[in-house]
């Protein structure tokens, strides 16, 4: 039997989720016998890495990064790289080089089945995931190697306030303590100072926005009308920018409202559900009102700021999105969904191919059994119980993910070959 060990492995961490998760992960990899290094691109990266001896500040430009990365790989004898999201420029360039050199590429991302799981894959996530080339039949064949039931939702460990808090703290360090990283350029276009103000504003306004959201949701649930959901995303999010046919969220709004006005029955309504981390940098509410008014459907179009999607899903007739992971909740309930971008769940068995007006007029239902098989496949492979931002979520995540990183096979091959470790059957507790 092969022992899982980090001996003769050298891990190079790039940018991670806000907060201490990458530091905790690196610490456990060291305990497994691996060598661990961290590249920091700004003071926010440095603030959450608590081992100065293994920290490597990068103070060069983005144009100089590929050559500097190649030098690091050679000088430190790196065998593995670890990163959060693969779409930002510094990560995309690192992944390209790492693949050429035959290095293992460990990519973390928010869970495809969020909020109770996070995503761990090799080589790429979202539109770059191996899932994009897999059919449901491929997944069913791999599931034949397992006789386990799909894991149930685990305990509540996610907390949006912690996510927002770490985001604000990270941008505070970048804004006020970044003197040693004068060449740093954020992967998003917005200046760091404005990003920090938006995080702080979001944190302070959470109680007031919760009240506004409650009233808006109540009006819809008591309205007595059929409604369709439009699941909005963050315009600056990497999955939207890299795997979407739209350059802005406003373009998506226009397509959806026009499709609704053309195809939906006159007594149906349309509800735009904002992303939980929407911070107002794009005037979504104003644009929705303007477009709906121009098309004569202003009385039938609604906007709900953030919050939990489940409160609106129960009575929804259908949903549309670019490529939001929230579509997984839609499909789990058997609700018709139409997507416009590249998404790991975009399979013909359960995602509609109808033109948008026809979809709003009478959406075709998804193949519920096919989606259940797909969901079980993800929960036995790339979806790992836990979370990045709360202490409890990090503890749970660490119980599984380190062994997955040290294993010779990626999560998908491990299931196919019958070498995947069993998943914990954790139940949701209130």
N, C-alpha and C positions, 0 to 999 in steps of 0.2 A: 504494500500500500504506500502510495506517495505521500510524504509529509508536506503539509502546507507550511512554507517557510519563506522568509524574505532574504535568506542568505544569497549573496552574489547578485542582489538586485539593488539598483540605485534609482530612486524616484525623484523627479524634478517637478515640483508643484508650480503652476502658473497662477492665474487669478481664480479666486474661488467665490462662493456666495458670501455676502456680508456676514461678519460674525466669526466665531472661533472654530467653526467646523473643520476647516482645513488643518488648523493647528492640532486639533484632537486626532484627526486622521493620521497625520504625519507621526505623531507621538506613538500611536499604536503600531504603525508599520515599523518603527524603530524597534519596538519590543519584539516584533516578529523576526528581527535580524536584518532588516533592510537599512540601507543608507538613504537619507532623506535631505533634500535641498528645496529651498523656496526662492523663487524670483519675485521680487516686489517692484511694481511699476509706479507706486505712489505711496504717500504716507498712510493712506487707508489700508493698503496691503500690509504695510509694516506694523500697524497698530494691532492687528489680530494674529500676528505670528510671534510667539513668545520665546523663541529660541534664537538669540542673536547669532550664534555660531554657525547656524545653517541657513541664514538669510543672505540672499544675494541681491543688492539693490541694482536695478537697471536704470541708468540715467541717460541713456542714449535716445535717439529719435526712433520713430516707427520705421523709417526707411533703413536704419542701421540694425534693426532687430534681427532679421534672418541670419546675418553673419554672426551676430553676438550669440544667438541661440545655437548655431552650429559649433561655435567655440565652447560653449558650456557643455554641450553633449560630449564633445571630445575630452575636455579637461576633467570633467567629473565622472566620466565613464557611465553616463546615464543609460539605463535600460528601459525606463518607463517614464512617461509624462502624465501628469494629472491636471485636469482643468475643469472649469465650470462653464458649460456652453462652448460650442465650437465655431460660432459664426463671427465673433469679433475679429478684427484684422490680426492682432498679435497671436490669437489662438489658431486661426485658420492657417497662417503661415507656419506655425510650429507643427501643426498636425500634418501638413504636406511634407515637411522635412522628415518628421518622425516615421511616417509610413515608408518613405524612400529608404530610410536607414534600418527598417525592420524593428523599430521600437514598439513596445506596447503603449497604446493610447487609451487612457482611462478618462471617460467623459461623464461628468455629473450634470444633471439638469433637474428643474422642478419636475415633479412626478407626472407622468402621463395619466396616472390615476389619483392625482392630488385631491385632497390635502393629506391623505394618510400614508402616502408612499412618495419616495423620490426615485428618479431615474438614474440608473447606472448602466452604461453601455461602453463597448470598445469602439474606437475609431470615429464615432459620430452619433449625434442625436437628431431628433426631429426630422427634417428633410434629408439629412445625411445618415439616418439610421439604417441598419440592415433590415428593419421592419418594412421599409419602403419596397423592397424587392420580394417580400414574402407574401404568399397567398394564404388564405384561410386554410386551404387543404394542406399546405406545408406545416402550418401550426398544428393542425389536427394530427398529422403524422408524428410530430415530435411529442405531442401530449400522450400518445400511445405508450410512451416510456414511463409515464407517471400514473399512479392510481390515487393520487391525493385529490381532495376537494379543493376548490379555489379558496385561498385564504380570505377570511372575513375581515372587515375593516377593523384595524387595531384601536388601541386606546387614544383618546384625544390628547395630542401633544402639540399640535400646531397652534400658533397664536399670531394673528396678524399684527398685533401691536409690537411684538418682538421683532418681526420682520421689518416693520417701518422704523422702529428704534435703531436697529443695527444699520439700516440704510442711512438714516440721518447722521449717526455717529461716524460712519465711514466717510460721508461727504464733508463732515466737519473737519476731519483730519486732512482731507485732500484740499480743502479750502484754506485752512489756517496754518497747516504744518507741512506744506509741500515744498518748502524752499530747496530741498536737496534733489527734487525731481522736476527741474524747470522745463525739461523737454516732454513731460507727460502730456498726452492728449487723450481725453476720454473717448471711448468707442461710440459715445452718443454725441450728437451735435450740440446739445444744450450746454452752456457753461456750467462748471461745477458749482459756482455760487448760487445760480438759480436752482440747480438740482437740489442743493441743500435746503434752500428756502421752501421748496415745494414739499420735501420730506417733512420738514418741521411744521409747515402749515397743515399737512395731512394728519400728523400726529396730534396737533392741538385741536383740530376740528372734528376729530373722530366722534365725540359724543353728540355734537349738533347734527352731523351728517347721519348718524344712526337714527335720530328722530325723524329727519326728513325722509330717509329711506323707508322707515316703518310706515309712514303715512302714504307714501307713493305705492308701496306694495299692497297696503290694505285697500286702497282705492281700486286697484286692478283685480285683486282677489274677490272683492265684493261687487265688481262691476257687472257681473252676469253676462259678459260677452266672450265669445271665442277669441283667443289671441295666439299670436305667433311670437317667438322670441328671437331677437338678434343679439348674439353674444359678442360683445365688443372686446377688443384687446388693447394693449398698450402700443401706441404707434411706434415707440422707440424700441420695443422688444425685438430680440434677435430673430425669433421665429416668424414674426410679421415682416421684418425687413428682408430676411434672406429667403423666405419660402412663400411669398405672397405675390399675386399679380398686381397688387395695389402699391403705390408709393406712399399714400397717406390714408389714414382712417376715414377722412372725409370722402374719398373716392368710393370706399365700401358703403358708407351711409347712403350715398346717392344711388348706387346700384340697388340696394335693398329697398329703399323707399319707392323707387320707380317700379321695381318688380311687384311690390305690395300693391301699389296704386293700380297697376295694370291687371293683376290676376286675382287678388283676394276678394272674396264676397263682401258686399257692402256693409255687412254687420260684423265683420271680423276686425280685430285691432292688432296693432304691432307694438311690441314692447322692446325697447333697447335696454339691455342690461350691461352696465359699465363694468369694467374690470375692477376687482377689489382694491387694486393699488392705483387706480386712476387718480391723477393729481391735478387735473385742470389745465395742463400745458396745452391741450387741444380743446377748444370751446365746443365740446360735443353737443351739449344741450342746446346751445344757440343754433348750431348748424342743423340739428335735427328739426327744430321748430321751423327754421327758414325753409328747408326742403319740403317738409310736410305741408306747410302753408302754400308753397308754390304749386304743389300737385293736388291741392284741395282735400287733403286727408288729415289736416291738423287735429281734428277732433278724435281721430282714431289712432294716434301715435303717441306713445308714452316713453319716458326716460326714467330709469331707476339707477341711482348712484351706488355702485358697489354692493356689498353684502353677500349673503349666501344665495346661491342659485336655486337650491332646493325649495325655497319658499315660493318660487314662481313656476317650477317645473311641473308640479302636480297637475295643473289644469292646462298646460300649454298644448297646442295642437301640432306645432312643429317648431324647428329652430334652424337658424342659418348662422354661419360664422365664416371667418377666413380660414383659420386653422387652430382655433383655441382648444386647449386640452379639456375645457369645460364640456365639449361635445361628448366626452366619454360618459358624463353623467346623463346626458340626453339619451344616448344609445342604451345605457343600462336600464332605462325606464321604457325602452321600446318606442320612443318618440321619433318621428321622421326628422332627418337632418340633412342639410345641404352645405357643402364646404366649397370654398373658392381657391384656397391655397394648397400647398403640399402638406400633408398630415399623415402621421403613422397609422391613423385609423381610417383612412380613405380607401375603403375596400368596397367593391361593387355589391357585395352581399348586403351591406347595411347602410351605405351612404347614397343618397338620391342622385341620379344623373339627369333629372328633369330640368328643363329651363325654369328660371326663377318664377315667372308669372304662373306657369302650370303647377309648380311646387306649392305656391301659396293658394292656388285654386283647389287643389286636391293632391296632397302629398302622398307618395307611395310609402308604405310601411317598411321598416327595416326587417331583415331576417334575424329575429331575436336569438335563435339557436346559434347562428353563425357568430353573432357578437359575443354571446356567452363563451364560446370556445376561444375567441380572440382574447377576451378579457382574462380568462383563466390562463392562457398562454403568457400574457404579459406579467401576471401576478406570480408566475412560477419562474420568470426569467429576469427581466430588467427592472421590475418594480420592487423596491426594497422598503420594507416597513421602517418608518422613522421620519425625521424632518431635520432641516438645516438650522433652524432658528431657536427652538426652545431646547433647554437642557435635557428634558425628558426625551424629546425626539432624537437628539444627537446620540444619547445613550443607546436607544433602541436601534438606530441605524448602524452604529459601530458593531453591534453584536453579529451582523451578517456581512457587511460590505467589505471588511478587510480580507476575510477569507475569499470572497469573490474576486478581489483584485489580485490576490496571490495565486489563484487557481490558474492552471495553464490554459483552460478554455474560457471563452467569453460566455455570458449567461445563456445565450441561445444554443451554442454548441454543447454546453454542459447538460442542458435538458435533453437534447437529441441523443447524446452519448450515454445518458443515464448516470452522469457523475454529479449532477446538481444536488446541493445540500437541501434537505427538507425545509420548507418554510414554516414559520411559527403561525399557529392558528390563534391569533389574538382577536378578541372581541371588542366591539365598541362599548365604552362605558360612558354614562352621563355624569 
